[in-house]
Amino acid sequence: MTAVTRADVETALKGYVDPYLDQDLIAAKCVKAIQIDGSRLTLDIELGYPAAGYRDTLTAALRERLAALPAISSVEIKLESKIVAHEVQKGLKPLPGVKNIIAVASGKGGVGKSTTAVNLALALSAEGATVGVLDADIYGPSQPRMLGSNDRPESPDGKSLNPVLSHGIQSMSIGYLIEEETPMVWRGPMVTQALEQLLRDTRWQDLDYLVIDLPPGTGDTQLTLSQKVPVSGAVIVTTPQDIALLDARRGLKMFEKVEVPVLGVVENMSIHICSNCGHEEHIFGEGGGQRMAEQYSVPFLGSLPLDIRIREETDNGRPTVVAEPDSRIAGLYRDIARRAAARLSLQAKNYSHKFPNIIIQNT
């Protein structure tokens, strides 16, 4: 029987397209080593995105393909995820303690952006990443309530703040520093300054991803973020209705203008399922997010239903991903998280931390 070659193994691997990367693992450069020892095959795979909920499915699919090769009696697959820092806007450097910043934005309010942002962060954490959330909505901070925490951040040195820990993720919000019903009667420059301070004065601890929950619109806060904050990618949240899609397009174009890659579009409230009879109805329209993604050649990350449990659980400080981790809805959030992180993993890496600082002095 003819011995299996490396080329045979690579051909078999090319036959499986990773659903999150939308390409095979050879093309995505995820295969780090192929070892053939007689009839034994060992494969080392390194994914650039967290994939705890996908690991078994991927391993089983690859093992089935490789075991079908002639003269192979055993297949060992070593699979791990390694998340690295990716490129940000020109002239900006990654934030200390943060590998990647993902901005979650919408063109208008009321589309469930904050709920999506917190569940996305919790889903990335459930997939195995170290995650933080920054609530960038100074006028209407909602993340403290959504995360079920009203702790005051500690300041070990009187200058910086420790992030608040909740459900396994780090978070920071102006809502931790003021009373819940206190209005922020500030002009634009004060808001943008407060946002920068919250971001840079927080002692983020070795984050793979920092999810920033942006306020709706394309105003001062969004402009500050895109010009001064090193963002690796953006996620646009919309509902299927035309007016929401119109505003979401403005948000998408804003990120394109400031050279922040759009990782994809999430369609929220895509379908309503009656809690009494199970009847399904597209009350806000159908397929708008998918068409928008196709129009602008950006990935469609997924759809989420209009479900009363999502609202109830988030209001109670236990978002769906932690309240019902095995539910279909939590599975949808985790699928969207894997897809967004996988798209980010395909972008250019940031090597600025590897370059030495050169100082020239006259002596």
BAVO-578923 format. One record per residue (C-alpha): residue in three letters; x, y, z; chain. Coordinates in Angstrom, 1 decimal. Example, Ala and Ser with C-alpha at 12.3 -4.5 7.8 and 13.67 -1.06 7.14 Angstrom:
<sites>
ALA, 12.3, -4.5, 7.8, A $
SER, 13.7, -1.1, 7.1, A $
</sites>
This chain:
<sites>
MET, 0.0, 0.0, 0.0, A $
THR, 1.3, 3.4, -1.0, A $
ALA, 2.4, 5.6, 1.9, A $
VAL, 0.4, 8.8, 2.6, A $
THR, 2.3, 12.0, 1.8, A $
ARG, 2.0, 15.5, 3.2, A $
ALA, 0.3, 16.5, -0.1, A $
ASP, -2.4, 13.9, 0.4, A $
VAL, -3.1, 15.2, 3.9, A $
GLU, -3.3, 18.8, 2.6, A $
THR, -5.6, 17.8, -0.2, A $
ALA, -7.9, 16.1, 2.4, A $
LEU, -7.8, 19.2, 4.6, A $
LYS, -8.6, 21.5, 1.7, A $
GLY, -11.9, 19.6, 1.3, A $
TYR, -13.3, 21.0, 4.5, A $
VAL, -14.3, 24.7, 4.5, A $
ASP, -14.4, 26.2, 8.0, A $
PRO, -17.9, 27.8, 8.3, A $
TYR, -16.5, 30.8, 10.3, A $
LEU, -13.5, 31.5, 8.2, A $
ASP, -15.3, 30.8, 5.0, A $
GLN, -12.1, 29.0, 3.7, A $
ASP, -10.2, 25.8, 4.4, A $
LEU, -7.6, 25.6, 7.2, A $
ILE, -4.7, 25.4, 4.8, A $
ALA, -5.7, 28.6, 3.1, A $
ALA, -6.3, 30.3, 6.4, A $
LYS, -2.8, 29.2, 7.6, A $
CYS, -4.2, 27.4, 10.6, A $
VAL, -2.3, 24.1, 10.1, A $
LYS, 0.9, 24.5, 11.9, A $
ALA, 2.4, 21.0, 11.6, A $
ILE, 1.7, 17.7, 9.8, A $
GLN, 3.5, 14.6, 11.1, A $
ILE, 3.3, 11.2, 9.4, A $
ASP, 4.8, 8.3, 11.3, A $
GLY, 4.1, 5.2, 9.3, A $
SER, 0.3, 4.8, 9.6, A $
ARG, 0.0, 7.3, 12.3, A $
LEU, -0.9, 10.9, 11.6, A $
THR, -0.6, 13.9, 14.0, A $
LEU, -2.0, 17.3, 13.1, A $
ASP, -1.4, 20.6, 14.9, A $
ILE, -4.1, 23.2, 14.3, A $
GLU, -4.0, 26.8, 15.6, A $
LEU, -7.2, 28.8, 15.2, A $
GLY, -7.0, 32.6, 15.4, A $
TYR, -10.4, 32.9, 17.1, A $
PRO, -11.9, 31.3, 20.3, A $
ALA, -13.9, 28.2, 19.5, A $
ALA, -14.7, 26.2, 22.6, A $
GLY, -18.2, 25.4, 21.3, A $
TYR, -17.0, 24.4, 17.9, A $
ARG, -13.8, 22.4, 18.8, A $
ASP, -15.5, 18.9, 18.9, A $
THR, -17.4, 19.5, 15.6, A $
LEU, -14.2, 20.6, 13.8, A $
THR, -12.1, 17.8, 15.2, A $
ALA, -14.6, 15.2, 14.3, A $
ALA, -15.0, 16.5, 10.7, A $
LEU, -11.3, 16.6, 10.2, A $
ARG, -10.7, 13.2, 11.7, A $
GLU, -13.3, 11.6, 9.4, A $
ARG, -11.6, 13.0, 6.4, A $
LEU, -8.1, 12.1, 7.4, A $
ALA, -9.1, 8.6, 8.6, A $
ALA, -10.3, 7.9, 5.1, A $
LEU, -6.8, 8.2, 3.7, A $
PRO, -5.2, 4.9, 2.7, A $
ALA, -2.6, 3.4, 5.1, A $
ILE, -3.7, 5.7, 8.0, A $
SER, -4.6, 3.7, 11.1, A $
SER, -4.8, 6.5, 13.7, A $
VAL, -5.3, 10.3, 13.6, A $
GLU, -4.3, 12.6, 16.5, A $
ILE, -5.5, 16.2, 16.2, A $
LYS, -4.1, 18.9, 18.6, A $
LEU, -6.3, 22.0, 18.3, A $
GLU, -5.9, 25.2, 20.2, A $
SER, -6.9, 28.9, 19.8, A $
LYS, -4.3, 31.6, 19.8, A $
ILE, -5.6, 35.2, 19.7, A $
VAL, -3.2, 37.9, 18.7, A $
ALA, -3.4, 41.7, 18.2, A $
HIS, -4.6, 42.9, 14.8, A $
GLU, -3.9, 46.0, 12.8, A $
VAL, -5.7, 49.3, 13.9, A $
GLN, -6.1, 52.7, 12.2, A $
LYS, -2.9, 54.3, 10.9, A $
GLY, -1.0, 56.3, 13.5, A $
LEU, -2.6, 54.5, 16.5, A $
LYS, -1.1, 51.8, 18.8, A $
PRO, -3.0, 49.0, 20.6, A $
LEU, -4.1, 49.8, 24.1, A $
PRO, -2.0, 48.4, 26.9, A $
GLY, -3.5, 45.2, 28.2, A $
VAL, -5.9, 44.9, 25.2, A $
LYS, -5.1, 42.9, 22.0, A $
ASN, -8.2, 43.8, 20.0, A $
ILE, -11.0, 46.4, 20.3, A $
ILE, -14.4, 45.6, 18.7, A $
ALA, -16.9, 48.4, 18.4, A $
VAL, -20.5, 47.5, 18.4, A $
ALA, -22.5, 50.2, 16.7, A $
SER, -25.9, 51.1, 15.2, A $
GLY, -27.2, 54.0, 13.2, A $
LYS, -30.2, 54.5, 15.5, A $
GLY, -31.4, 53.7, 18.9, A $
GLY, -33.9, 50.9, 19.8, A $
VAL, -32.4, 48.1, 17.8, A $
GLY, -31.0, 46.2, 20.7, A $
LYS, -27.4, 47.2, 20.2, A $
SER, -26.4, 47.2, 23.9, A $
THR, -28.1, 43.8, 24.5, A $
THR, -26.2, 42.4, 21.5, A $
ALA, -23.0, 43.9, 22.7, A $
VAL, -23.1, 42.4, 26.2, A $
ASN, -24.2, 39.0, 24.9, A $
LEU, -21.5, 39.1, 22.2, A $
ALA, -18.9, 39.8, 25.0, A $
LEU, -20.2, 37.0, 27.1, A $
ALA, -20.3, 34.7, 24.1, A $
LEU, -16.7, 35.4, 23.3, A $
SER, -15.8, 34.6, 26.9, A $
ALA, -17.8, 31.4, 26.8, A $
GLU, -15.8, 30.4, 23.7, A $
GLY, -12.6, 30.8, 25.7, A $
ALA, -11.4, 34.4, 25.3, A $
THR, -10.6, 36.9, 27.9, A $
VAL, -13.1, 39.7, 27.4, A $
GLY, -14.0, 43.2, 28.6, A $
VAL, -16.8, 45.6, 27.9, A $
LEU, -16.6, 49.4, 27.8, A $
ASP, -19.9, 51.2, 28.0, A $
ALA, -19.3, 54.2, 25.7, A $
ASP, -22.8, 55.7, 26.1, A $
ILE, -22.1, 58.5, 28.6, A $
TYR, -25.6, 59.9, 28.5, A $
GLY, -27.4, 56.6, 28.9, A $
PRO, -25.1, 53.9, 30.4, A $
SER, -26.9, 50.5, 30.5, A $
GLN, -24.1, 47.9, 30.9, A $
PRO, -24.0, 48.0, 34.8, A $
ARG, -27.7, 47.0, 34.9, A $
MET, -27.3, 44.5, 32.1, A $
LEU, -24.3, 42.9, 33.9, A $
GLY, -26.1, 42.9, 37.2, A $
SER, -23.4, 45.0, 38.9, A $
ASN, -23.4, 48.3, 40.8, A $
ASP, -20.0, 48.0, 42.3, A $
ARG, -17.8, 51.0, 42.5, A $
PRO, -14.5, 50.5, 40.6, A $
GLU, -11.4, 50.5, 42.9, A $
SER, -8.6, 52.9, 42.3, A $
PRO, -5.3, 51.4, 43.7, A $
ASP, -3.2, 54.5, 42.9, A $
GLY, -5.8, 57.3, 42.8, A $
LYS, -5.3, 57.8, 39.1, A $
SER, -6.5, 54.6, 37.4, A $
LEU, -9.5, 52.3, 37.9, A $
ASN, -9.7, 48.5, 38.1, A $
PRO, -12.4, 47.1, 35.9, A $
VAL, -15.5, 45.7, 37.5, A $
LEU, -15.8, 41.9, 37.2, A $
SER, -19.1, 40.3, 36.4, A $
HIS, -20.0, 37.0, 34.8, A $
GLY, -16.3, 36.4, 34.1, A $
ILE, -15.8, 39.6, 32.1, A $
GLN, -14.2, 42.9, 32.9, A $
SER, -16.3, 46.1, 32.4, A $
MET, -16.2, 49.8, 32.8, A $
SER, -19.0, 52.4, 32.6, A $
ILE, -19.7, 55.9, 33.7, A $
GLY, -22.7, 54.2, 35.3, A $
TYR, -20.4, 52.7, 38.0, A $
LEU, -19.3, 56.2, 39.0, A $
ILE, -22.7, 58.0, 39.3, A $
GLU, -26.1, 57.2, 40.7, A $
GLU, -28.3, 55.4, 38.2, A $
GLU, -30.9, 58.2, 37.9, A $
THR, -28.3, 61.0, 37.7, A $
PRO, -28.5, 62.8, 34.3, A $
MET, -25.3, 63.6, 32.5, A $
VAL, -25.8, 67.2, 31.4, A $
TRP, -22.6, 67.5, 29.5, A $
ARG, -21.6, 69.1, 26.2, A $
GLY, -19.9, 67.0, 23.5, A $
PRO, -16.2, 67.8, 24.4, A $
MET, -16.8, 66.7, 28.0, A $
VAL, -18.4, 63.5, 26.9, A $
THR, -15.5, 62.6, 24.5, A $
GLN, -13.0, 63.4, 27.2, A $
ALA, -14.8, 61.2, 29.7, A $
LEU, -14.9, 58.3, 27.2, A $
GLU, -11.2, 58.6, 26.6, A $
GLN, -10.5, 58.6, 30.3, A $
LEU, -12.7, 55.6, 30.9, A $
LEU, -10.9, 53.7, 28.2, A $
ARG, -7.3, 54.6, 28.9, A $
ASP, -7.4, 55.0, 32.7, A $
THR, -8.9, 51.5, 33.2, A $
ARG, -6.4, 48.8, 34.1, A $
TRP, -7.6, 46.2, 31.6, A $
GLN, -6.1, 42.8, 32.4, A $
ASP, -4.7, 40.9, 29.4, A $
LEU, -7.9, 41.2, 27.2, A $
ASP, -8.1, 39.3, 24.0, A $
TYR, -11.1, 41.5, 23.1, A $
LEU, -12.5, 44.7, 24.4, A $
VAL, -16.1, 45.2, 23.2, A $
ILE, -17.1, 48.8, 23.1, A $
ASP, -20.9, 49.5, 23.3, A $
LEU, -21.2, 52.7, 21.3, A $
PRO, -24.2, 55.1, 21.6, A $
PRO, -26.4, 55.2, 18.5, A $
GLY, -25.6, 57.6, 15.7, A $
THR, -22.5, 59.0, 14.0, A $
GLY, -21.7, 62.0, 16.2, A $
ASP, -18.8, 63.1, 18.5, A $
THR, -18.4, 59.9, 20.4, A $
GLN, -18.2, 57.8, 17.2, A $
LEU, -15.8, 60.3, 15.7, A $
THR, -13.5, 60.3, 18.8, A $
LEU, -13.5, 56.5, 18.8, A $
SER, -12.6, 56.2, 15.2, A $
GLN, -9.8, 58.9, 15.3, A $
LYS, -8.2, 58.3, 18.7, A $
VAL, -9.1, 54.8, 19.8, A $
PRO, -7.2, 51.8, 18.2, A $
VAL, -10.2, 49.8, 16.9, A $
SER, -9.5, 46.4, 15.2, A $
GLY, -13.1, 46.0, 13.8, A $
ALA, -16.7, 47.0, 14.0, A $
VAL, -20.0, 45.1, 14.2, A $
ILE, -23.1, 46.8, 12.9, A $
VAL, -26.4, 46.0, 14.6, A $
THR, -29.7, 46.6, 12.8, A $
THR, -33.3, 45.4, 12.6, A $
PRO, -34.9, 44.4, 9.3, A $
GLN, -37.1, 47.5, 9.0, A $
ASP, -36.1, 50.0, 6.3, A $
ILE, -35.6, 53.0, 8.6, A $
ALA, -33.2, 51.1, 10.8, A $
LEU, -31.3, 49.8, 7.8, A $
LEU, -31.0, 53.3, 6.4, A $
ASP, -29.3, 54.5, 9.6, A $
ALA, -27.2, 51.4, 9.9, A $
ARG, -25.8, 52.1, 6.4, A $
ARG, -24.6, 55.5, 7.6, A $
GLY, -22.8, 53.8, 10.5, A $
LEU, -21.2, 51.3, 8.2, A $
LYS, -20.0, 54.0, 5.8, A $
MET, -18.6, 56.0, 8.7, A $
PHE, -16.3, 53.1, 9.7, A $
GLU, -15.3, 52.7, 6.1, A $
LYS, -14.3, 56.4, 5.9, A $
VAL, -12.1, 56.2, 8.9, A $
GLU, -10.6, 52.8, 7.8, A $
VAL, -12.0, 50.6, 10.5, A $
PRO, -12.9, 47.2, 9.1, A $
VAL, -16.5, 46.2, 9.4, A $
LEU, -16.5, 42.6, 10.6, A $
GLY, -20.1, 42.2, 9.7, A $
VAL, -23.8, 42.9, 10.2, A $
VAL, -26.1, 41.4, 12.9, A $
GLU, -29.8, 41.5, 12.3, A $
ASN, -31.6, 41.8, 15.6, A $
MET, -35.4, 41.2, 16.2, A $
SER, -35.5, 39.4, 12.8, A $
ILE, -38.4, 37.2, 13.7, A $
HIS, -41.0, 37.1, 16.5, A $
ILE, -42.0, 33.8, 17.9, A $
CYS, -45.2, 33.8, 19.9, A $
SER, -44.7, 32.5, 23.4, A $
ASN, -48.2, 31.1, 23.5, A $
CYS, -48.7, 29.3, 20.2, A $
GLY, -45.2, 29.3, 18.6, A $
HIS, -46.4, 31.2, 15.5, A $
GLU, -43.4, 32.9, 13.7, A $
GLU, -43.8, 36.3, 12.1, A $
HIS, -41.4, 38.9, 10.6, A $
ILE, -43.0, 41.9, 12.1, A $
PHE, -40.1, 44.3, 11.2, A $
GLY, -39.6, 42.9, 7.7, A $
GLU, -37.5, 40.1, 6.4, A $
GLY, -33.9, 39.7, 5.2, A $
GLY, -32.9, 43.4, 5.4, A $
GLY, -29.7, 42.7, 7.2, A $
GLN, -28.6, 40.0, 4.8, A $
ARG, -29.3, 42.3, 1.8, A $
MET, -27.4, 45.2, 3.4, A $
ALA, -24.4, 42.9, 4.0, A $
GLU, -24.4, 41.7, 0.4, A $
GLN, -24.8, 45.3, -0.9, A $
TYR, -21.7, 46.5, 0.9, A $
SER, -19.7, 43.2, 0.6, A $
VAL, -19.4, 42.6, 4.3, A $
PRO, -20.1, 39.4, 6.2, A $
PHE, -23.6, 38.7, 7.5, A $
LEU, -22.9, 37.5, 11.0, A $
GLY, -26.4, 36.2, 11.9, A $
SER, -29.9, 36.8, 12.9, A $
LEU, -31.5, 37.0, 16.4, A $
PRO, -35.1, 36.7, 17.2, A $
LEU, -37.4, 39.1, 19.0, A $
ASP, -37.9, 37.1, 22.2, A $
ILE, -39.2, 38.3, 25.6, A $
ARG, -36.6, 36.2, 27.5, A $
ILE, -33.7, 38.2, 26.0, A $
ARG, -35.2, 41.4, 27.4, A $
GLU, -36.2, 39.9, 30.8, A $
GLU, -32.8, 38.3, 31.4, A $
THR, -30.8, 41.4, 30.4, A $
ASP, -33.0, 43.6, 32.6, A $
ASN, -32.4, 41.2, 35.5, A $
GLY, -28.6, 41.4, 35.1, A $
ARG, -28.1, 37.9, 33.7, A $
PRO, -28.0, 38.2, 29.9, A $
THR, -29.1, 35.1, 27.9, A $
VAL, -25.7, 33.7, 27.3, A $
VAL, -25.2, 33.2, 31.1, A $
ALA, -28.8, 32.8, 32.1, A $
GLU, -29.6, 30.0, 29.6, A $
PRO, -26.2, 28.9, 28.3, A $
ASP, -27.6, 25.8, 26.5, A $
SER, -30.5, 27.6, 24.9, A $
ARG, -30.9, 28.1, 21.1, A $
ILE, -30.6, 31.9, 21.6, A $
ALA, -27.3, 31.6, 23.5, A $
GLY, -26.1, 29.3, 20.7, A $
LEU, -27.0, 32.0, 18.1, A $
TYR, -25.0, 34.6, 20.1, A $
ARG, -22.0, 32.2, 20.4, A $
ASP, -22.2, 31.5, 16.6, A $
ILE, -22.2, 35.2, 15.9, A $
ALA, -19.2, 35.7, 18.3, A $
ARG, -17.2, 33.0, 16.6, A $
ARG, -18.0, 34.4, 13.1, A $
ALA, -17.0, 38.0, 14.1, A $
ALA, -13.8, 36.8, 15.8, A $
ALA, -12.9, 34.5, 12.9, A $
ARG, -13.3, 37.4, 10.4, A $
LEU, -11.0, 39.5, 12.6, A $
SER, -8.4, 36.7, 12.7, A $
LEU, -8.0, 37.0, 8.9, A $
GLN, -6.9, 40.6, 9.1, A $
ALA, -3.3, 41.7, 9.2, A $
LYS, -1.6, 41.3, 12.5, A $
ASN, -0.2, 44.1, 14.5, A $
TYR, 3.6, 43.8, 15.2, A $
SER, 4.2, 47.2, 16.8, A $
HIS, 4.8, 45.6, 20.2, A $
LYS, 7.7, 43.7, 18.8, A $
PHE, 9.6, 46.8, 17.5, A $
PRO, 12.1, 48.4, 19.9, A $
ASN, 11.8, 52.0, 20.8, A $
ILE, 14.9, 53.8, 19.4, A $
ILE, 16.0, 56.9, 21.3, A $
ILE, 18.7, 59.1, 19.9, A $
GLN, 20.5, 61.4, 22.3, A $
ASN, 23.2, 63.9, 21.9, A $
THR, 26.1, 63.2, 24.3, A $
</sites>
